Amino acid sequence: MSDWLTVRQYATKYAISPKTVHKWKQAGYLDFYVVGRCLRVENRSPKAIVRQSMSISISHPPKP
């Protein structure tokens, strides 16, 4: 079972800005759910997110 945090809790726990959390959510790096106006983000280490984004960049290099 995963822990779910508010954007502010996640940002505080991992010393990043709430804006970064929203960017990662929009990019599809974070699992989240919304009930009404309440957004919850899965408590997942940013290291895993950075590794995921790097593997996507490496596996799909930009076209010239």
C-alpha positions, -999 to 999 in steps of 0.1 A, spaced: 0 0 0 14 34 -10 14 65 11 -3 95 -6 8 130 2 -5 165 -6 16 185 -31 29 206 -2 38 176 19 56 159 -10 75 191 -19 86 197 17 96 160 23 119 160 -8 130 196 -6 116 206 -40 91 233 -50 54 226 -54 58 239 -89 82 211 -97 57 185 -83 30 199 -106 55 198 -136 63 161 -128 26 154 -125 19 169 -159 49 150 -175 35 118 -161 63 110 -137 41 110 -106 10 88 -98 -17 109 -84 -55 111 -78 -79 139 -75 -111 139 -54 -129 172 -58 -102 198 -54 -79 175 -33 -48 163 -52 -28 135 -37 6 124 -50 22 89 -45 51 90 -20 78 80 -45 114 90 -43 125 117 -67 156 96 -75 133 71 -92 116 99 -111 149 113 -123 161 78 -134 128 73 -152 131 106 -170 167 99 -180 158 65 -194 131 80 -215 155 106 -229 182 80 -236 158 55 -252 142 81 -274 168 106 -285 156 137 -303 154 136 -340 177 158 -360 
